[in-house]
Each structure stands twice: as C-alpha cells, then as structure tokens.
Amino acid sequence: MFKAYLDESYNTRTVCVGGFLAHEKVWQEIEPKWKERIAYENRKSAKLGFPPISRYHATDCANLKNEFAPEKGWDIPRQIKLTKRWIEIIQLHRPAGIVMGGGAADFLKNFTSDTERWREGLYYFSIIMCLYHIADLMEGTSPNEKVSVFYDRGKFAGMADLAFHSLMDDPRNAHVAKYFFSMAPAGWEDCLPLQPADFMVYEGFRRIDTSIRGIDSIRKSLQEMVGKKTTLIIGHFSEKTFEKMIEGKKKELEELGFFREGPNSETWNLKSSL
C-alpha cells in the first residue's frame, strides 16, 4: 500500500495543495527520523530555557513566528539548519513530491461572481490535479498497487471530500480511480507525515506564487531537492487551463454553487480529463 499526505498553503493571491507520495514502508523510515529531529530541537530549546515546539510548521518556521519566534529561541541560522535536515531526510528516502496550485486572478476571470470563494475553488481544482498526478506516478512505477490519501482536516476538508468523490464516481476517471483505496482527513497531532507534506507544499507554494507573478526564481531549499533523484512535480493553472477544466466539470460546479460567466470555452479530451 502506498500513502500520500497532502496539505495546503495560500495567501491573498495563490492557493496550492501538495505533499508527498511513498510506499508505507518508506513512511515507516521517515517518521522516526522526523520525530527524532523535533525531539532534538526541543532538547536544545529546553537547555536554553525556551519552550518546545509542538510540531514543524513551515510558514511559522520560515517567518520566525509563533512557536518559531526569536523570543522562543529561534533565528535564521537555526531555521536553515532545520530545513537542511528535512531535505536530507527527503533525499535519503525519496518520496515523490507533488504540488499543484493557481492564482485568484485566473480563477476570477472564469468565476466573476465568486469573489468570496476563490480559495475554495482553487483548492478543489488543485487537489483534483494532485490526485491525477499521483495516479500517473502509480501507473508508471507501481501499477498493481493502490494509494490511501490523507489530507489536512482544516477549513478545506469539505472541498477535498467533494473532489475525491467527484473523481471516483465519474466513469470517465476509471483509469485514475483504480489507483485509490481511500481518502480521509487527518490532523498533525496523530498523523506525523502531514508535517513533511506541509514542508513540501510550502516550498511548492513559494515557487508557484513567484511564477504566477512572473518571477522566475527558485528558493535555495527547493533547488537542493531538484536533480537529486527526488521526483518533484510542481505546477500551476493558467487561464486557458481553467477554461478547459471548467467546461469538463460545468454541471458539477453549478451544483457546488460556483457560477461561470462569460462565453463558453472549448471542450477538451485528455488522458487526465476531468
């Protein structure tokens, strides 16, 4: 059995969903190493009179806030050392990283009446595309295996459930659905692999957010993972991609309460069609 763990990252213009896919035996090797590093950081903090961290949270660590704030013993050199350790673990065990996302501007060109729900809509499309890429990876490497997917139980859990059942219940997706065993929400308290997923989606989010703004740069932490035999799939929607996806899911999107305005877009028929 393979397991995929997905989380989300977003700001005022971009939403991404992503994480890691690996065989359950690989996760059994990653988890103790990840837990060991968290314990090490907490021992270090305790010796210096600082409080422990409850978990790794990428946004907080990158921005030195909340549990990773300077007044709690954290600074940039310590942050960098921790990030390097995560990359070492990933490079050693090589789970496949997947991050998909999109920007508010492209979404709102097609859903002009949904200015309050663009994050939900982008999450819906992004997690569907993550599932398609997971299926593609399974087809290429382990066609006789199935995947259990776990996603963060946060504010988008309802959209995740809708997206999964949309994929599984649509006969056009039989070539994709056959690779999935289940998909369920989980919390970081009892599901440690959501922490590596948080790391991956944050790194992918930073790449996608800059790309959407027309900036062609890659963070050093992501560069360290690229080209090291670690499979990474990172991508975002364009306006044209949205038009194609929306046409393929028009009826369902209307049932979800999303309203598309403007001229009809072209139809599409791809291997990963929705």
Contacts in CASP RR format, 6 or more apart in sequence:
PFRMAT RR
TARGET T0000
AUTHOR 0000-0000-0000
METHOD contacts of the structure
MODEL  1
MFKAYLDESYNTRTVCVGGFLAHEKVWQEIEPKWKERIAYENRKSAKLGF
PPISRYHATDCANLKNEFAPEKGWDIPRQIKLTKRWIEIIQLHRPAGIVM
GGGAADFLKNFTSDTERWREGLYYFSIIMCLYHIADLMEGTSPNEKVSVF
YDRGKFAGMADLAFHSLMDDPRNAHVAKYFFSMAPAGWEDCLPLQPADFM
VYEGFRRIDTSIRGIDSIRKSLQEMVGKKTTLIIGHFSEKTFEKMIEGKK
KELEELGFFREGPNSETWNLKSSL
1 23 0 8 1.000
1 24 0 8 1.000
1 145 0 8 1.000
1 146 0 8 1.000
1 147 0 8 1.000
1 148 0 8 1.000
1 181 0 8 1.000
2 21 0 8 1.000
2 22 0 8 1.000
2 23 0 8 1.000
2 24 0 8 1.000
2 138 0 8 1.000
2 142 0 8 1.000
2 145 0 8 1.000
2 146 0 8 1.000
2 147 0 8 1.000
2 148 0 8 1.000
3 21 0 8 1.000
3 22 0 8 1.000
3 23 0 8 1.000
3 24 0 8 1.000
3 27 0 8 1.000
3 147 0 8 1.000
3 148 0 8 1.000
3 149 0 8 1.000
3 150 0 8 1.000
3 193 0 8 1.000
4 19 0 8 1.000
4 20 0 8 1.000
4 21 0 8 1.000
4 98 0 8 1.000
4 134 0 8 1.000
4 147 0 8 1.000
4 148 0 8 1.000
4 149 0 8 1.000
4 150 0 8 1.000
5 19 0 8 1.000
5 20 0 8 1.000
5 149 0 8 1.000
5 150 0 8 1.000
5 151 0 8 1.000
5 186 0 8 1.000
5 191 0 8 1.000
5 193 0 8 1.000
5 194 0 8 1.000
5 196 0 8 1.000
5 197 0 8 1.000
6 17 0 8 1.000
6 18 0 8 1.000
6 19 0 8 1.000
6 127 0 8 1.000
6 130 0 8 1.000
6 149 0 8 1.000
6 150 0 8 1.000
6 151 0 8 1.000
6 152 0 8 1.000
6 160 0 8 1.000
6 197 0 8 1.000
6 201 0 8 1.000
7 17 0 8 1.000
7 18 0 8 1.000
7 19 0 8 1.000
7 151 0 8 1.000
7 152 0 8 1.000
7 194 0 8 1.000
7 197 0 8 1.000
7 198 0 8 1.000
7 200 0 8 1.000
7 201 0 8 1.000
8 15 0 8 1.000
8 16 0 8 1.000
8 17 0 8 1.000
8 18 0 8 1.000
8 123 0 8 1.000
8 126 0 8 1.000
8 152 0 8 1.000
8 156 0 8 1.000
8 201 0 8 1.000
9 15 0 8 1.000
9 16 0 8 1.000
9 58 0 8 1.000
9 59 0 8 1.000
9 198 0 8 1.000
9 201 0 8 1.000
9 202 0 8 1.000
9 204 0 8 1.000
9 205 0 8 1.000
10 16 0 8 1.000
10 119 0 8 1.000
10 122 0 8 1.000
10 123 0 8 1.000
10 205 0 8 1.000
11 209 0 8 1.000
12 104 0 8 1.000
13 103 0 8 1.000
13 104 0 8 1.000
13 105 0 8 1.000
13 209 0 8 1.000
13 212 0 8 1.000
13 213 0 8 1.000
14 101 0 8 1.000
14 102 0 8 1.000
14 103 0 8 1.000
14 104 0 8 1.000
14 122 0 8 1.000
14 205 0 8 1.000
14 208 0 8 1.000
14 209 0 8 1.000
14 212 0 8 1.000
14 236 0 8 1.000
15 101 0 8 1.000
15 102 0 8 1.000
15 103 0 8 1.000
15 104 0 8 1.000
15 118 0 8 1.000
15 119 0 8 1.000
15 121 0 8 1.000
15 122 0 8 1.000
15 123 0 8 1.000
15 126 0 8 1.000
16 99 0 8 1.000
16 100 0 8 1.000
16 101 0 8 1.000
16 102 0 8 1.000
16 126 0 8 1.000
16 201 0 8 1.000
16 204 0 8 1.000
16 205 0 8 1.000
16 208 0 8 1.000
16 209 0 8 1.000
16 236 0 8 1.000
17 99 0 8 1.000
17 100 0 8 1.000
17 101 0 8 1.000
17 123 0 8 1.000
17 126 0 8 1.000
17 127 0 8 1.000
17 130 0 8 1.000
17 151 0 8 1.000
17 201 0 8 1.000
18 97 0 8 1.000
18 98 0 8 1.000
18 99 0 8 1.000
18 100 0 8 1.000
18 126 0 8 1.000
18 130 0 8 1.000
18 197 0 8 1.000
18 200 0 8 1.000
18 201 0 8 1.000
18 204 0 8 1.000
19 97 0 8 1.000
19 98 0 8 1.000
19 99 0 8 1.000
19 130 0 8 1.000
19 196 0 8 1.000
19 197 0 8 1.000
19 200 0 8 1.000
19 201 0 8 1.000
20 90 0 8 1.000
20 95 0 8 1.000
20 96 0 8 1.000
20 97 0 8 1.000
20 98 0 8 1.000
20 193 0 8 1.000
20 196 0 8 1.000
20 197 0 8 1.000
20 200 0 8 1.000
21 95 0 8 1.000
21 96 0 8 1.000
21 97 0 8 1.000
21 98 0 8 1.000
21 134 0 8 1.000
21 137 0 8 1.000
21 147 0 8 1.000
22 30 0 8 1.000
22 93 0 8 1.000
22 94 0 8 1.000
22 95 0 8 1.000
22 96 0 8 1.000
23 142 0 8 1.000
23 145 0 8 1.000
26 93 0 8 1.000
26 94 0 8 1.000
26 95 0 8 1.000
27 95 0 8 1.000
27 193 0 8 1.000
29 93 0 8 1.000
30 89 0 8 1.000
30 93 0 8 1.000
30 95 0 8 1.000
30 193 0 8 1.000
30 196 0 8 1.000
31 192 0 8 1.000
31 193 0 8 1.000
33 89 0 8 1.000
34 56 0 8 1.000
34 86 0 8 1.000
34 89 0 8 1.000
34 192 0 8 1.000
34 195 0 8 1.000
34 196 0 8 1.000
35 192 0 8 1.000
37 82 0 8 1.000
37 85 0 8 1.000
37 86 0 8 1.000
37 89 0 8 1.000
38 53 0 8 1.000
38 55 0 8 1.000
38 56 0 8 1.000
41 52 0 8 1.000
41 53 0 8 1.000
41 82 0 8 1.000
42 52 0 8 1.000
42 53 0 8 1.000
45 51 0 8 1.000
45 52 0 8 1.000
45 53 0 8 1.000
45 72 0 8 1.000
45 73 0 8 1.000
46 52 0 8 1.000
48 73 0 8 1.000
50 72 0 8 1.000
50 73 0 8 1.000
51 67 0 8 1.000
51 72 0 8 1.000
53 67 0 8 1.000
53 68 0 8 1.000
54 67 0 8 1.000
55 188 0 8 1.000
55 195 0 8 1.000
56 82 0 8 1.000
56 86 0 8 1.000
56 195 0 8 1.000
56 198 0 8 1.000
56 199 0 8 1.000
57 66 0 8 1.000
57 67 0 8 1.000
57 68 0 8 1.000
57 195 0 8 1.000
57 198 0 8 1.000
58 198 0 8 1.000
58 199 0 8 1.000
58 201 0 8 1.000
58 202 0 8 1.000
58 203 0 8 1.000
59 202 0 8 1.000
60 66 0 8 1.000
60 67 0 8 1.000
60 68 0 8 1.000
61 68 0 8 1.000
61 74 0 8 1.000
61 79 0 8 1.000
61 82 0 8 1.000
61 83 0 8 1.000
62 79 0 8 1.000
62 202 0 8 1.000
64 70 0 8 1.000
64 74 0 8 1.000
64 75 0 8 1.000
64 76 0 8 1.000
64 79 0 8 1.000
68 74 0 8 1.000
68 79 0 8 1.000
83 221 0 8 1.000
84 224 0 8 1.000
86 196 0 8 1.000
86 199 0 8 1.000
87 221 0 8 1.000
87 224 0 8 1.000
87 225 0 8 1.000
89 196 0 8 1.000
90 196 0 8 1.000
90 225 0 8 1.000
90 230 0 8 1.000
91 224 0 8 1.000
91 225 0 8 1.000
91 228 0 8 1.000
91 229 0 8 1.000
91 230 0 8 1.000
94 229 0 8 1.000
94 230 0 8 1.000
94 231 0 8 1.000
95 196 0 8 1.000
95 230 0 8 1.000
96 137 0 8 1.000
96 230 0 8 1.000
96 231 0 8 1.000
96 232 0 8 1.000
96 233 0 8 1.000
97 200 0 8 1.000
97 230 0 8 1.000
97 231 0 8 1.000
97 232 0 8 1.000
97 233 0 8 1.000
98 130 0 8 1.000
98 133 0 8 1.000
98 134 0 8 1.000
98 137 0 8 1.000
98 200 0 8 1.000
98 232 0 8 1.000
98 233 0 8 1.000
98 234 0 8 1.000
99 130 0 8 1.000
99 200 0 8 1.000
99 201 0 8 1.000
99 203 0 8 1.000
99 204 0 8 1.000
99 205 0 8 1.000
99 207 0 8 1.000
99 208 0 8 1.000
99 233 0 8 1.000
99 234 0 8 1.000
99 235 0 8 1.000
100 125 0 8 1.000
100 126 0 8 1.000
100 127 0 8 1.000
100 129 0 8 1.000
100 130 0 8 1.000
100 133 0 8 1.000
100 233 0 8 1.000
100 234 0 8 1.000
100 235 0 8 1.000
100 236 0 8 1.000
100 237 0 8 1.000
101 122 0 8 1.000
101 125 0 8 1.000
101 126 0 8 1.000
101 129 0 8 1.000
101 205 0 8 1.000
101 208 0 8 1.000
101 235 0 8 1.000
101 236 0 8 1.000
101 237 0 8 1.000
102 122 0 8 1.000
102 125 0 8 1.000
102 126 0 8 1.000
102 208 0 8 1.000
102 212 0 8 1.000
102 236 0 8 1.000
102 237 0 8 1.000
103 122 0 8 1.000
103 212 0 8 1.000
103 236 0 8 1.000
103 237 0 8 1.000
104 118 0 8 1.000
104 119 0 8 1.000
104 122 0 8 1.000
105 212 0 8 1.000
106 237 0 8 1.000
106 238 0 8 1.000
106 239 0 8 1.000
106 242 0 8 1.000
107 114 0 8 1.000
107 118 0 8 1.000
107 121 0 8 1.000
107 122 0 8 1.000
107 242 0 8 1.000
108 114 0 8 1.000
108 115 0 8 1.000
108 118 0 8 1.000
109 239 0 8 1.000
109 242 0 8 1.000
110 239 0 8 1.000
110 242 0 8 1.000
110 243 0 8 1.000
110 246 0 8 1.000
110 260 0 8 1.000
111 117 0 8 1.000
111 118 0 8 1.000
111 121 0 8 1.000
111 258 0 8 1.000
111 259 0 8 1.000
111 260 0 8 1.000
111 261 0 8 1.000
112 261 0 8 1.000
112 262 0 8 1.000
113 259 0 8 1.000
113 261 0 8 1.000
114 121 0 8 1.000
114 258 0 8 1.000
114 259 0 8 1.000
117 258 0 8 1.000
119 156 0 8 1.000
120 156 0 8 1.000
120 159 0 8 1.000
121 159 0 8 1.000
121 258 0 8 1.000
122 237 0 8 1.000
123 156 0 8 1.000
123 159 0 8 1.000
123 160 0 8 1.000
124 159 0 8 1.000
124 162 0 8 1.000
124 163 0 8 1.000
124 256 0 8 1.000
125 237 0 8 1.000
125 242 0 8 1.000
125 245 0 8 1.000
127 151 0 8 1.000
127 159 0 8 1.000
127 160 0 8 1.000
127 163 0 8 1.000
127 164 0 8 1.000
128 163 0 8 1.000
128 166 0 8 1.000
128 167 0 8 1.000
128 274 0 8 1.000
129 237 0 8 1.000
131 149 0 8 1.000
131 163 0 8 1.000
131 164 0 8 1.000
131 167 0 8 1.000
131 176 0 8 1.000
131 180 0 8 1.000
132 176 0 8 1.000
132 272 0 8 1.000
133 233 0 8 1.000
134 147 0 8 1.000
134 149 0 8 1.000
134 179 0 8 1.000
134 180 0 8 1.000
135 175 0 8 1.000
135 176 0 8 1.000
135 179 0 8 1.000
135 180 0 8 1.000
135 272 0 8 1.000
136 272 0 8 1.000
137 231 0 8 1.000
137 233 0 8 1.000
138 145 0 8 1.000
138 146 0 8 1.000
138 147 0 8 1.000
138 179 0 8 1.000
139 179 0 8 1.000
145 179 0 8 1.000
146 179 0 8 1.000
146 180 0 8 1.000
146 181 0 8 1.000
147 179 0 8 1.000
147 180 0 8 1.000
147 181 0 8 1.000
148 180 0 8 1.000
148 181 0 8 1.000
148 182 0 8 1.000
148 183 0 8 1.000
148 184 0 8 1.000
149 164 0 8 1.000
149 180 0 8 1.000
149 182 0 8 1.000
149 183 0 8 1.000
149 184 0 8 1.000
150 183 0 8 1.000
150 184 0 8 1.000
150 185 0 8 1.000
150 186 0 8 1.000
150 191 0 8 1.000
150 193 0 8 1.000
150 194 0 8 1.000
151 157 0 8 1.000
151 160 0 8 1.000
151 183 0 8 1.000
151 184 0 8 1.000
151 185 0 8 1.000
151 186 0 8 1.000
152 185 0 8 1.000
152 186 0 8 1.000
152 187 0 8 1.000
152 188 0 8 1.000
152 194 0 8 1.000
152 197 0 8 1.000
152 198 0 8 1.000
153 185 0 8 1.000
153 186 0 8 1.000
153 187 0 8 1.000
154 185 0 8 1.000
157 185 0 8 1.000
160 183 0 8 1.000
160 185 0 8 1.000
161 183 0 8 1.000
161 185 0 8 1.000
162 256 0 8 1.000
164 180 0 8 1.000
164 183 0 8 1.000
166 249 0 8 1.000
166 252 0 8 1.000
167 173 0 8 1.000
167 176 0 8 1.000
167 177 0 8 1.000
167 180 0 8 1.000
168 177 0 8 1.000
168 180 0 8 1.000
170 177 0 8 1.000
170 274 0 8 1.000
172 273 0 8 1.000
172 274 0 8 1.000
173 274 0 8 1.000
175 271 0 8 1.000
176 272 0 8 1.000
186 194 0 8 1.000
187 194 0 8 1.000
188 194 0 8 1.000
188 195 0 8 1.000
188 198 0 8 1.000
203 219 0 8 1.000
203 221 0 8 1.000
203 222 0 8 1.000
203 225 0 8 1.000
204 222 0 8 1.000
204 234 0 8 1.000
206 219 0 8 1.000
206 222 0 8 1.000
207 218 0 8 1.000
207 219 0 8 1.000
207 222 0 8 1.000
207 234 0 8 1.000
208 234 0 8 1.000
208 235 0 8 1.000
208 236 0 8 1.000
210 216 0 8 1.000
210 217 0 8 1.000
211 235 0 8 1.000
211 236 0 8 1.000
212 236 0 8 1.000
218 226 0 8 1.000
222 232 0 8 1.000
225 232 0 8 1.000
226 232 0 8 1.000
237 245 0 8 1.000
243 265 0 8 1.000
243 266 0 8 1.000
244 265 0 8 1.000
244 266 0 8 1.000
244 268 0 8 1.000
245 274 0 8 1.000
246 253 0 8 1.000
246 260 0 8 1.000
246 265 0 8 1.000
247 264 0 8 1.000
247 265 0 8 1.000
247 266 0 8 1.000
247 267 0 8 1.000
247 268 0 8 1.000
248 267 0 8 1.000
248 268 0 8 1.000
248 273 0 8 1.000
248 274 0 8 1.000
249 274 0 8 1.000
250 260 0 8 1.000
253 260 0 8 1.000
254 260 0 8 1.000
END
